[in-house]
Amino acid sequence: MNARIARIFLIVLLAVSVSGCSYVLTRMGAPVVKLEDGKKSVGDFAKYKYSGGIRSNVIYLERTPQCSEIAEKVRVAQKQIRGRVFSMFEMVIFGLGLVDAAKAQAVSEISRTVTPLAKYETGKFIACGEKELAANEMLVIEDKQRTFHKQAATDANGNMDLDVVLADQNRVLNLSIRLASDQTKAVSYIYTPGR
């Protein structure tokens, strides 16, 4: 009796194995849909990123163009591989499971569709040009004690000589220097005349 049940089980297993079960189940299955991030690209110019410093009372300023980062949202639909257990049994018993697994993998890959949905700005910025001299950039120069407030522009080379701008000051000053276009970031500098 046990031998007969084992024989029936083996015949059913053979029938299932020969049929390419993983391939059939994968092909009949519905695609799984997911939202994913697609390609990222560079958008339009947004702002400049400034860099520079102060040497011997001379400010030197450079700027790099920054563009918005654009991301794409896509919908990906793809059939998932099903019935891998059957493929494993087929490999052990007949060696045909490898063909079944390869066919199921091919069905999954062929079924993949990518549909672009929307593009949006990520809020990040990417350098989109060469660093250049910040010529004619307006700077705000203030004493931290608020005794004076001056504005002056950099020259064609992105430089500003503080000795020229502050020619009427003959004392040591604790300065706060910032861009007129972005007053949120300031640089502190101890100015000594004729340094």
VOMI-159869 format. One record per residue (C-alpha): x, y, z; residue number from 1. Coordinates in Angstrom, 2 decimals, m for minus. Layout:
BEGIN
@east->X north->Y up->Z num->NUM
...
END
This chain:
BEGIN
@east->0.00 north->0.00 up->0.00 num->1
@east->2.78 north->2.43 up->0.93 num->2
@east->4.65 north->1.55 up->m2.25 num->3
@east->1.54 north->2.26 up->m4.30 num->4
@east->1.04 north->5.70 up->m2.64 num->5
@east->4.70 north->6.50 up->m3.18 num->6
@east->4.38 north->5.48 up->m6.85 num->7
@east->1.29 north->7.71 up->m7.33 num->8
@east->3.06 north->10.58 up->m5.61 num->9
@east->6.09 north->10.10 up->m7.90 num->10
@east->3.87 north->10.06 up->m11.03 num->11
@east->2.10 north->13.28 up->m9.94 num->12
@east->5.48 north->14.86 up->m9.18 num->13
@east->6.78 north->13.82 up->m12.62 num->14
@east->3.72 north->15.29 up->m14.35 num->15
@east->4.07 north->18.55 up->m12.48 num->16
@east->7.82 north->18.68 up->m13.09 num->17
@east->7.61 north->18.04 up->m16.82 num->18
@east->4.96 north->20.76 up->m17.21 num->19
@east->7.39 north->23.59 up->m16.34 num->20
@east->5.45 north->24.69 up->m13.32 num->21
@east->7.53 north->27.75 up->m12.40 num->22
@east->7.30 north->29.09 up->m15.96 num->23
@east->3.51 north->28.58 up->m16.11 num->24
@east->2.89 north->30.12 up->m12.67 num->25
@east->5.08 north->33.12 up->m13.49 num->26
@east->3.38 north->33.64 up->m16.86 num->27
@east->m0.11 north->33.43 up->m15.36 num->28
@east->0.64 north->35.68 up->m12.40 num->29
@east->m0.37 north->39.33 up->m12.35 num->30
@east->2.41 north->41.92 up->m12.50 num->31
@east->3.47 north->43.59 up->m9.26 num->32
@east->3.36 north->47.39 up->m9.52 num->33
@east->5.78 north->49.63 up->m7.58 num->34
@east->6.62 north->53.33 up->m7.55 num->35
@east->10.35 north->53.94 up->m7.91 num->36
@east->12.74 north->56.82 up->m8.39 num->37
@east->13.91 north->57.10 up->m11.97 num->38
@east->16.80 north->59.04 up->m13.45 num->39
@east->18.07 north->62.25 up->m11.90 num->40
@east->18.96 north->65.17 up->m14.12 num->41
@east->20.12 north->68.76 up->m13.95 num->42
@east->17.47 north->71.46 up->m14.14 num->43
@east->17.69 north->75.21 up->m14.68 num->44
@east->20.13 north->77.60 up->m13.03 num->45
@east->19.02 north->78.37 up->m9.46 num->46
@east->21.77 north->80.24 up->m7.62 num->47
@east->25.48 north->80.70 up->m7.10 num->48
@east->27.59 north->78.99 up->m4.46 num->49
@east->30.22 north->81.40 up->m3.18 num->50
@east->33.71 north->80.69 up->m1.90 num->51
@east->36.73 north->82.81 up->m1.14 num->52
@east->38.57 north->84.38 up->1.74 num->53
@east->40.47 north->87.41 up->3.02 num->54
@east->44.22 north->87.89 up->2.66 num->55
@east->46.05 north->91.02 up->3.87 num->56
@east->42.79 north->93.04 up->4.04 num->57
@east->41.85 north->92.00 up->0.48 num->58
@east->38.67 north->89.98 up->m0.01 num->59
@east->38.73 north->87.53 up->m2.92 num->60
@east->35.45 north->86.00 up->m4.00 num->61
@east->34.56 north->83.22 up->m6.44 num->62
@east->31.22 north->81.69 up->m7.41 num->63
@east->30.05 north->78.42 up->m8.92 num->64
@east->26.70 north->78.18 up->m10.75 num->65
@east->24.25 north->75.78 up->m9.07 num->66
@east->21.28 north->74.17 up->m10.83 num->67
@east->18.28 north->72.40 up->m9.36 num->68
@east->18.36 north->68.61 up->m9.23 num->69
@east->15.38 north->67.06 up->m11.04 num->70
@east->14.19 north->63.56 up->m10.10 num->71
@east->11.72 north->61.41 up->m11.97 num->72
@east->9.06 north->59.17 up->m10.42 num->73
@east->8.23 north->56.05 up->m12.43 num->74
@east->5.75 north->53.19 up->m12.14 num->75
@east->7.37 north->49.78 up->m12.64 num->76
@east->5.19 north->46.75 up->m13.37 num->77
@east->6.84 north->43.33 up->m13.50 num->78
@east->5.74 north->39.72 up->m13.06 num->79
@east->7.38 north->38.06 up->m10.09 num->80
@east->8.99 north->34.64 up->m10.44 num->81
@east->6.71 north->32.03 up->m8.87 num->82
@east->7.06 north->28.31 up->m8.18 num->83
@east->10.79 north->28.23 up->m7.48 num->84
@east->10.24 north->25.24 up->m5.22 num->85
@east->9.03 north->23.22 up->m8.22 num->86
@east->12.14 north->24.22 up->m10.18 num->87
@east->14.34 north->22.96 up->m7.37 num->88
@east->12.58 north->19.57 up->m7.34 num->89
@east->12.93 north->19.36 up->m11.11 num->90
@east->16.65 north->20.07 up->m10.86 num->91
@east->17.17 north->17.33 up->m8.31 num->92
@east->15.07 north->14.70 up->m10.08 num->93
@east->15.40 north->15.40 up->m13.82 num->94
@east->17.80 north->18.27 up->m14.24 num->95
@east->15.09 north->20.09 up->m16.22 num->96
@east->14.48 north->22.61 up->m13.45 num->97
@east->17.27 north->24.79 up->m14.80 num->98
@east->15.37 north->25.26 up->m18.08 num->99
@east->12.14 north->25.95 up->m16.18 num->100
@east->13.88 north->28.52 up->m13.94 num->101
@east->15.51 north->30.21 up->m16.96 num->102
@east->12.17 north->30.43 up->m18.79 num->103
@east->10.45 north->31.86 up->m15.67 num->104
@east->13.26 north->34.44 up->m15.34 num->105
@east->12.86 north->35.40 up->m19.02 num->106
@east->9.08 north->35.85 up->m18.61 num->107
@east->9.68 north->38.10 up->m15.59 num->108
@east->12.26 north->40.24 up->m17.44 num->109
@east->10.16 north->40.57 up->m20.61 num->110
@east->7.09 north->41.61 up->m18.62 num->111
@east->8.86 north->44.61 up->m17.05 num->112
@east->7.33 north->47.95 up->m18.08 num->113
@east->8.44 north->51.37 up->m16.85 num->114
@east->6.00 north->54.29 up->m17.09 num->115
@east->7.24 north->57.82 up->m16.30 num->116
@east->4.79 north->59.63 up->m14.01 num->117
@east->6.23 north->62.97 up->m12.96 num->118
@east->9.38 north->65.06 up->m12.65 num->119
@east->10.04 north->67.22 up->m9.60 num->120
@east->12.76 north->69.30 up->m7.99 num->121
@east->14.43 north->67.49 up->m5.09 num->122
@east->15.52 north->70.66 up->m3.26 num->123
@east->19.19 north->69.80 up->m3.82 num->124
@east->21.56 north->71.77 up->m6.00 num->125
@east->24.24 north->70.52 up->m8.40 num->126
@east->27.21 north->72.45 up->m9.75 num->127
@east->26.40 north->73.13 up->m13.40 num->128
@east->29.27 north->75.26 up->m14.57 num->129
@east->32.86 north->76.23 up->m13.94 num->130
@east->33.97 north->78.25 up->m10.93 num->131
@east->34.37 north->81.91 up->m11.92 num->132
@east->35.47 north->85.19 up->m10.38 num->133
@east->32.62 north->86.96 up->m8.57 num->134
@east->32.98 north->90.30 up->m10.33 num->135
@east->30.77 north->93.25 up->m9.34 num->136
@east->29.27 north->91.35 up->m6.40 num->137
@east->27.81 north->93.70 up->m3.78 num->138
@east->29.02 north->93.09 up->m0.20 num->139
@east->27.69 north->94.52 up->3.06 num->140
@east->30.37 north->95.48 up->5.59 num->141
@east->29.38 north->96.29 up->9.15 num->142
@east->31.13 north->96.81 up->12.43 num->143
@east->29.82 north->94.29 up->14.97 num->144
@east->29.18 north->97.21 up->17.35 num->145
@east->26.94 north->98.70 up->14.60 num->146
@east->28.87 north->101.96 up->14.43 num->147
@east->28.86 north->101.96 up->10.62 num->148
@east->27.29 north->100.17 up->7.64 num->149
@east->28.83 north->100.18 up->4.13 num->150
@east->28.16 north->98.51 up->0.83 num->151
@east->30.81 north->98.03 up->m1.84 num->152
@east->31.22 north->95.90 up->m4.96 num->153
@east->34.08 north->93.59 up->m5.88 num->154
@east->36.23 north->94.54 up->m8.89 num->155
@east->36.46 north->92.66 up->m12.21 num->156
@east->38.77 north->90.09 up->m10.57 num->157
@east->36.37 north->89.39 up->m7.70 num->158
@east->38.57 north->91.31 up->m5.23 num->159
@east->37.83 north->94.09 up->m2.76 num->160
@east->40.54 north->95.99 up->m0.88 num->161
@east->39.23 north->96.79 up->2.60 num->162
@east->41.91 north->99.48 up->3.05 num->163
@east->40.31 north->101.41 up->0.17 num->164
@east->36.71 north->100.80 up->1.30 num->165
@east->37.49 north->101.63 up->4.94 num->166
@east->39.96 north->104.50 up->4.24 num->167
@east->38.07 north->106.73 up->6.70 num->168
@east->38.59 north->104.19 up->9.54 num->169
@east->41.91 north->104.30 up->11.38 num->170
@east->41.13 north->101.80 up->14.15 num->171
@east->40.94 north->98.05 up->14.59 num->172
@east->37.42 north->96.84 up->13.72 num->173
@east->35.56 north->93.62 up->14.35 num->174
@east->33.77 north->93.28 up->10.99 num->175
@east->30.84 north->91.26 up->9.75 num->176
@east->30.98 north->90.82 up->5.94 num->177
@east->28.17 north->89.25 up->3.90 num->178
@east->26.66 north->89.21 up->0.44 num->179
@east->23.99 north->91.82 up->m0.23 num->180
@east->22.00 north->89.15 up->m2.12 num->181
@east->22.12 north->86.60 up->0.75 num->182
@east->22.40 north->88.17 up->4.18 num->183
@east->21.91 north->84.91 up->6.08 num->184
@east->25.61 north->83.98 up->6.04 num->185
@east->28.29 north->86.31 up->7.29 num->186
@east->32.07 north->86.12 up->7.76 num->187
@east->33.77 north->87.69 up->10.78 num->188
@east->37.08 north->89.49 up->10.26 num->189
@east->39.31 north->91.59 up->12.51 num->190
@east->40.36 north->94.53 up->10.36 num->191
@east->43.65 north->96.26 up->11.15 num->192
@east->44.37 north->99.31 up->8.93 num->193
@east->47.38 north->98.96 up->6.64 num->194
@east->47.91 north->95.28 up->7.40 num->195
END
